[in-house]
Each structure stands twice: as structure tokens, then as C-alpha cells.
Amino acid sequence: MEWLIPVIVVVAIVVIIGIYLWATYNSLVTLNVRVDEAWSDVTVQLKRRADLIPNLIEAVKGYAAHEKAVFENVTRARAETLQAQGPAEASAAENHMQQALKSIFAVAEAYPQLQASQNFLSLQSELVDTEDKIQASRRFYNGGVRELNTKVKVFPNTLFVRGLGFHERAFFEVAEAAAIAEPPRVQF
């Protein structure tokens, strides 16, 4: 009977460790899925904006056909956004897109008739709404990445989670934070 107490203690420790590993694994899977879902939301919003760009270009092109370089830059930035694979490439594409949009809105400011066009105003409103949604999606994604990365890095998780296939994820950061501080707007 003396041996029963040490066996119970060992079994209890093994059960506690098993429960901890089970709970940790399940929470990491949940966080991983949440981050994947959040990234999907970001890409949906980036695609939505990319789909608005051709209409915006056509609206401006009618008034400023001689601004060929601006339209080419916007088209190139749109293609780069659609081809981006992962947060790092999307961040680079986001920087180029913001610069391209600024240039197209700078061109638009020079044409009062364009600024009064209902089509242009509608497109601009949709673009501002989409930019807001991109920022919200980015914040949600980065929050999920923060939670996942913290869970992967804390002790004792760091001892075994990488062996289970979990790793840190990249934040969706933009090199020029000022470029995305607010959505592109045209002042009338």
C-alpha cells in the first residue's frame, strides 16, 4: 500500500501535463485558424479595392487622358496587390498602391468637372469605405497574429509547439505608416 501514493502522484502529474498539452494544442489550432480567417478578410478587402481601381481610372481618364504615367502606376500597383502572397508582399504592394492612389487623386484635383462627377464621387466614397475596411481587417489580423505569436513564444510552450508545426506569423505592416494613416481623399 505504500507504493499507492507515489503512483497516484505520478498519475496525477501525467494527467495534469496531458491536460495542459491538450489545452495548449487546441488553443494554438484555434488561434491559427483565426489568423488564417483574418488574413482572408484582408485579402477580400484588398481585392475589393483592386476591383474599384479600373472604374476609378476610367472616370479620371476621360478628363486627364494625357496623364498616362499616373494610370500606368495605378494599374501596376493594382496588379501587384492582386499577386501578393502573404503579409510581406501585401505590405510592399500596399505602399505602392497608396502612392499610386495619391497621384491619381492629385490629378483629379486639377479637374473641377471631374470632382463634380457623380460617378467619381461615388467611386471615391466606395474607395474610402474600402480603405476603412482594409484598416479594420488589418488590425484584426495583426491582433490574431499577436495572440498566436505570444502563445508560441511563452515558456513552456516554446519548448514543444514548434515541433507540433506551429510557428510565429508575420504581421501585416506597412513600411510607410504615414502613407496609410488615413484613406486617400480628395478635398473639394
C-alpha positions in Angstrom: 0.0 0.0 0.0 2.9 2.4 0.5 3.6 2.3 -3.2 0.0 3.5 -4.0 0.6 7.2 -3.0 3.6 7.7 -5.3 1.7 6.0 -8.2 -1.3 8.3 -7.6 1.0 11.3 -7.6 2.8 10.3 -10.8 -0.5 9.5 -12.5 -1.9 12.9 -11.4 1.2 14.7 -12.7 0.9 12.9 -16.0 -2.8 13.7 -16.3 -2.1 17.4 -15.5 0.6 17.5 -18.1 -1.6 15.8 -20.6 -4.5 18.2 -20.0 -2.1 21.2 -20.3 -0.7 19.8 -23.6 -4.2 19.1 -24.9 -5.5 22.6 -24.0 -2.4 24.3 -25.4 -2.6 22.4 -28.7 -6.3 23.2 -29.1 -5.8 26.9 -28.3 -3.0 27.1 -30.9 -5.1 25.4 -33.5 -7.9 27.9 -32.8 -5.5 30.9 -33.0 -4.0 29.6 -36.2 -7.4 29.3 -37.8 -8.4 32.7 -36.6 -5.3 34.2 -38.1 -6.0 32.4 -41.4 -9.5 33.8 -41.4 -8.3 37.3 -40.6 -5.8 37.1 -43.5 -8.6 36.0 -45.8 -10.6 39.1 -44.7 -7.7 41.3 -45.5 -7.3 39.8 -49.0 -11.0 40.2 -49.7 -10.8 43.9 -48.9 -7.6 44.3 -50.9 -9.3 42.6 -53.9 -12.4 44.8 -53.4 -10.3 47.9 -53.6 -8.4 46.5 -56.6 -11.8 45.9 -58.3 -12.7 49.6 -57.8 -9.5 50.9 -59.3 -10.3 50.2 -63.0 -13.6 52.2 -62.6 -11.8 55.0 -60.9 -9.1 55.1 -63.7 -11.8 55.2 -66.4 -13.6 58.1 -64.6 -10.4 60.1 -64.3 -9.1 59.1 -67.8 -11.9 60.9 -69.6 -10.8 64.1 -68.0 -7.0 63.6 -67.9 -6.1 61.4 -70.8 -2.6 62.9 -71.0 -1.6 61.6 -67.5 -0.6 58.2 -68.9 2.2 57.6 -66.3 -0.2 58.0 -63.4 -2.6 55.4 -64.9 0.2 53.0 -65.6 1.4 53.3 -62.0 -2.0 52.7 -60.6 -2.5 49.7 -62.9 0.9 48.3 -61.9 0.1 48.8 -58.2 -3.3 47.1 -58.6 -1.6 44.0 -60.3 1.0 43.9 -57.5 -1.8 43.9 -54.9 -3.7 41.1 -56.6 -0.5 39.0 -57.0 0.8 39.5 -53.4 1.3 36.2 -51.5 1.4 36.8 -47.7 1.7 39.8 -45.4 5.3 40.8 -46.5 4.4 41.1 -50.2 1.0 42.6 -49.4 2.8 45.3 -47.3 5.0 46.2 -50.2 2.1 46.2 -52.6 0.1 48.4 -50.1 2.8 51.0 -50.1 2.8 51.2 -53.9 -1.0 51.3 -54.0 -1.1 54.2 -51.6 1.4 56.2 -53.6 -0.5 55.4 -56.8 -3.8 56.4 -55.4 -2.3 59.7 -54.1 -1.1 60.5 -57.6 -4.4 59.8 -59.2 -6.3 61.9 -56.7 -3.7 64.7 -57.2 -4.6 64.6 -60.9 -8.3 64.6 -60.1 -7.9 67.7 -58.0 -6.9 69.6 -61.2 -10.2 68.9 -62.9 -13.3 70.6 -61.3 -15.6 68.9 -63.7 -14.3 65.5 -62.6 -14.7 66.5 -58.9 -18.4 67.3 -59.6 -19.0 64.0 -61.4 -21.4 61.8 -59.5 -19.7 58.6 -60.8 -16.3 59.9 -59.5 -17.8 60.9 -56.1 -19.5 57.5 -55.8 -16.2 55.7 -56.6 -14.3 57.9 -54.2 -16.8 57.2 -51.4 -16.6 53.4 -52.0 -12.8 53.6 -52.0 -12.8 55.5 -48.7 -15.2 52.9 -47.2 -12.9 50.1 -48.6 -9.8 51.7 -47.1 -11.5 51.8 -43.7 -12.4 48.2 -44.0 -8.8 47.3 -45.0 -7.6 49.1 -41.9 -10.1 47.3 -39.7 -9.2 43.9 -41.3 -5.5 44.6 -40.8 -6.0 45.4 -37.1 -8.0 42.2 -36.6 -5.3 40.2 -38.4 -2.5 41.7 -36.5 -4.3 41.2 -33.2 -4.7 37.5 -34.0 -1.0 37.3 -35.0 -0.1 38.9 -31.8 -2.0 36.4 -29.7 -0.7 33.4 -31.7 2.9 34.7 -31.6 2.7 35.3 -27.8 1.3 31.7 -27.3 4.1 30.3 -29.4 6.8 32.2 -27.6 5.8 31.8 -23.9 7.5 29.3 -21.7 7.0 26.3 -21.5 5.1 26.3 -24.9 8.2 27.4 -26.7 9.8 24.0 -25.8 7.4 21.9 -27.8 5.0 23.9 -30.1 7.4 24.3 -33.0 7.7 20.5 -33.0 3.9 20.4 -33.5 4.1 22.6 -36.5 3.2 25.9 -35.0 5.3 28.9 -35.7 5.2 32.7 -35.5 3.3 34.5 -38.2 4.2 37.8 -39.9 2.4 41.0 -39.1 0.8 42.9 -41.9 2.9 46.0 -41.5 3.3 48.9 -43.9 6.8 50.4 -44.3 5.4 54.0 -44.5 2.9 54.2 -41.7 2.1 57.8 -42.7 1.0 56.6 -46.2 -1.9 54.7 -44.7 -2.7 56.9 -41.7 -5.9 57.9 -43.4 -7.7 56.8 -46.6 -6.9 58.8 -49.7 -9.4 61.7 -50.0 -10.0 64.5 -52.4 -10.7 67.8 -50.8 -13.4 69.8 -52.6 
